[in-house]
């Protein structure tokens, strides 16, 4: 089966409450679903004869602060049997929890932890939801667009105490004199 056949079959077979929208391109198929249905949708795509998705390539997040449901969670899947890529997208806000897909795709556990660590989108009953990319004492989620660029704390090594110290960041800026002359032009006062 090619991408067109998988797309057509999936659109005709899947319950309409599972899928809001489907799009097809030469690179793969894209489905949008509600936060309640990624698990049954991905189970269908893995177990059904005409899709046979075997690999969860990755799960990533996108932050759109202007939207009501600001976080988009994207599952990228691969069917090696039919040489087809499928992308399943769902949207969530700060308090909505998504259903985990660790049981059909064990490798998804790491990706779901990373989405939680970077964006703060948590999964319901995830078996091991803890930080994976940032320090365990890190405050906030670094890929959210509302996190200050400098962060909240500064980590440095204190030589007299012989240990790593975390301190709140102080934002001070000294007065600076900027010479507006171009370095490529000759100065007249020399």
N, C-alpha and C positions, 0 to 999 in steps of 0.2 A: 504494500500500500504506500502511496506517496502522501505528501503533505495535504494535497487537495482532498484525497479520499478520507484521511484521518479527520480533517477538519469537518467535512460534510457528515461523516458518520457520528462524530462526537456531538455536533450541533443537533442532530436528529434524535440521538439517544439520551443525552443528559437531561435530567429534570431542569426546567427553566428557573426554579428557585435557586439552583446551584450556580448558574452562570448568568450574569447580567448581560455580558457582551462577549462576542468572539470575533477575532480578526485573523485573517490569514495573510502571510507574506511568503516570499520565496525562501526566507530564512527560518520560518517556523510559524507555529500558531500561538495566538495570545488569547487568554481567557481572563475575564474579570469576575471575581466572586465576592460574596459577602464574608465577613469575618467568621461566621458560623460554619461555612462549608468548605474550607480548603482541605480538611482531612478526608471527607467522603469523596470529594472530587479527585484528589491525588490517589486515593485507593482505587477508584474506578480506572484512572489512567494507568496505574501500575498493573492491575489484575485483569483488565479486559483484553480479550484476544486481539482486537484490532488496534490497540494502542501500545500495549506492552512497554511502558516506560520503566526502564531498569535503573536509571541513574538520576539522582538528584545532584545536579552539577553544583549549584549553590543557592543560597537564599540571601537576598540583599535588601536593603532598606533605602528609602528616599524620603527626605523631609521637605514638605511643602507647607510652610507656616501660614500661608494665606488661606488654606483650605480648612473646612470644618473638621474633616478627618485627615489630619495633616500628614500622617505616615503612610507610605505605600510599601508593602512587603511583597517582594517578587520572588517566586520559586521558579528557577530555571531547571528544566527536566530534559532528559535525552532518552529516546528510544533507539537503542542500537540495532534492534531487529528490523525496524522500518526506516532507520537513518532519518529520524525526525526530531526536531526540537520543539518543546512546548513550554510556554511561559504562563504561569498562573499568578495573577496579581490580586491583592486584596488591600483594602484601606482600613486604617485604625486611627484612633486618637490616643491621648495620653492615658486614659483609663481603660480602654477596650483591650481585652486580652484575646489573642488569636489561638486557634486550636493547633497543638503541636503535630508534626508529621514524623516524629521519631520512630514510631512503630513500623510504618511501611518503608521508610528510608532511614536506617540507623545513622548514616552520615549527616543527616539533617540536624542532629543534636548540636553539633559544633556550630553550624551556621545560625541556628536559632539563638544560641548563646551569644554569638557575635552581634546579631541584630538587637538583642536586648542590651548588651554592653554599650554599643555605639549609639543607639537611638532611644532605648528605654521601652521598646515594644515587647511586652512579656507574653509568654505562652502559658496556657492553662495546664496545670499538672505536668509541667516539664520535669523529667527525671533529674536534671542536673543544671538548673538555671543559676549560674554564678558568673562573675566576670571572667573574661578570657583574654582580652587584649589590653585592658588597662589595669592599673594597680588596684588592689582590693580596697584601698582607702580613697580612691578617686571619687570626687563629688560631681554628679551630673553625668551626662552622656555626650561624648566629644563630637559626634557628627550631627547633633541637633543645631539648627541654625540660630537658636537663641542663646547658645553657650558663648560667653565672652571669649574673644580670641586669645586672651592671656590666661584664661582659666580662673580658678578661684584660689588656688594655693600654689606656692612655689616650693619645689623640692631641691634641696642642696645638701652637700656633704659639709658638716661642721668639723673642722680639723681639731679644735680644742676638745670637743666632746667625743670625737672619734665615732660619729654615727651620722646617719641621714636624718635631716630635720625637715619637717613640713611647716611652712609658715604662710599666713595669709598674704596675698600679694598687695604691695603698695604701689600705686600708680602715681609716681612723681615724675615731673619733667623739668629739667633745669632750663634756665634761659639760655638760648643758643643764638649766636650771631651767624647769620648766613651771608656770605659774600656773594652778591648777585653777579659778579663778573664771571665770564666764561673762561674756563681754563685754557681754551684753545686760542683766545685772543691775547694779544700782548697788552700788558698793563702799562698805562701811561706814567705812573708814579715811580717806576723802576729806573 
